[in-house]
Amino acid sequence: MASLTAVCALIVVIARICFSTDVEAAAFSSGVIAAISFAHGMTLFVILGRDRITMPGLFMASSAAIVGVSGLLVIPDPSFIVGSHPEVYLNTALFGSTLTQIGIGMLCLRSDSIGRPHEVVLPIRCVRWALGAGVITIAATVLLGDRLGVLADGFGSAAILLICIAILLSPRGLKNPWNTVTIAGALLVYPTAIISGTGRLRAIALILAAVYIFFLRYGRQWLKVVGVFLAPMILAVLGVWRREYEASLSGEHGNDTGLSSMFVGIGNFGSLIHDFDLGGLPTLGASLLSPLRAALPDGFAPDWIPDAIGYQLAALTDPQLYGTGFSTVATVYGDLWWNFGALGLVIGVPLLAVMLDRIDSWTLRIYRRAVQGPRDLLLLVFFAALLGGVGDIVWSGFHTWIVRMYARIAALVVLWLLTFYLPRRIIPQFVSFQQGEPERRADNVDSSADSLDHRRRRTAQYVKFSAVSEPQWFSTSARPRLHRAMRKCVGACCCLRAQPVLSVQIP
């Protein structure tokens, strides 16, 4: 894979050199760089993780669309880019974005974990709890409507994702055709009843989160290849969706493709480069604090926390709309440039590579623990939603990605609090004690207890915990002591008949 990185980087550099020696070749040079961005991103999407989808892979696919495809769409008419030579700044923006994408992909390839984890199947009671909680939350969100304000999107998205994950990890999974119909119906509720024509990236984030979990259980690499070929069709559908929504508001059908909000980011990055050429200075990371302002009530945010980069960019790209609440985007690469200049693209390579890899690893870890109960399942929903929002990162930077998670977190916190007030029998928890594992054997075991236990043990026994969740200290330190106590009790009471399942009540 090192050869892929080297070849792509070499082609991008050669295309840039050709442009620098012949300004008239700007369109051709930009076209080559944009095509490399698309080919490189989609190739790594298929390669990374092999049979499963990874967050780095989703980032590469998003960058292929928002940098590569957008660049190809902007090249014929870059006139909206600020500056006397917009094609020059577009070429520079594509060059910096694509090289940064290639660098991130190189590091992600080195840390890639290949293959799907062992299959995880939720207990049926946990599935029923998730379906009930999800349906009730969706119904409440639709009934309350605008009264929920900005929380409506988060509550609807979190509830639908909870339903989809519970069905995907249910005992029968997609073997039951009704489960497939239910997932499709739940996903259709979001654009039709929750966001009603707006927020295409929010809908994509929900779908990507569900698809990520799908690939953890059913993934195959050839399915990712099919997804690459379906990508243009998906973009066309999204464009039609946007045009129909705008027509419903204005009553007129324009000539717009419906994808202008997608490709405006790479053009605004070019405008940002032009501003720096005129003496603009980086914010030195100050704009990365803007999500804190969004989390505070109006009037409580201190003056040293800046507005989101989108509002500040409006003063550069659309000065007539500045101060009206209008905001725009410049891609994550433009966000890095805004904060640290050209050095930001260099810093962004290891920063984004480590962040993407860590979130993907944490999601896998939580996925393996999802069987322990509703709280762990809700934690999986959180990480899946965080991972699914990778398109927000590439499109607009960190602010939008973080702020859109606020409402989803609020919904998950409400559902998490409800688990404290449910009957214990509704949300049981099972922990498998595999006999024969050396780390789970007691150190000091009475010989009579060993003999009796050996005659009457089975391949695996389960301890049923009626508590809602297992404390962290119990899983690490107290479990071996519990094993020894249980074995000594068996040895002391050898006259009693051993049961195949031991029920222990944990207060």
Secondary structure by P-SEA (a helix, b strand, c coil): caaaaaaaaaaaaaaaaaaaacccaaaaaaaaaaaaaaaaaaaaaaccccccccaaaaaaaaaaaacaaaaaaacccccccccccaaaaaaaaaaaaaaaaaaaaaaaaaaccccccccccccaaaaaaaaaaaaaaaaaaaaaccccccaaaaaaaaaaaaaaaaaaacccccccaaaaaaaaaaaaaaaccccccccaaaaaaaaaaaaaaaaaccccaaaaaaaaaaaaaaaaaaaaaaaaaaaaacccccccccccccaaaaaaaaaaaaaaaaccccccccccaaaaaaacccccccccccccaaaaaaaacccccccccbbbbccaaaaaaaccaaaaaaaaaaaaaaaaaaaaaaaaaaaaaccccaaaaaaaaaaaaaaaaaaaaaaccaaaaaaaaaaaaaaaaaaaaaaaacccccbbbbbbbcccccccccccccaaaaaaaaaccccbbbbbbccccccccccccaaaaaaaaaaaaaaaaccbbbbcbbbbbcc
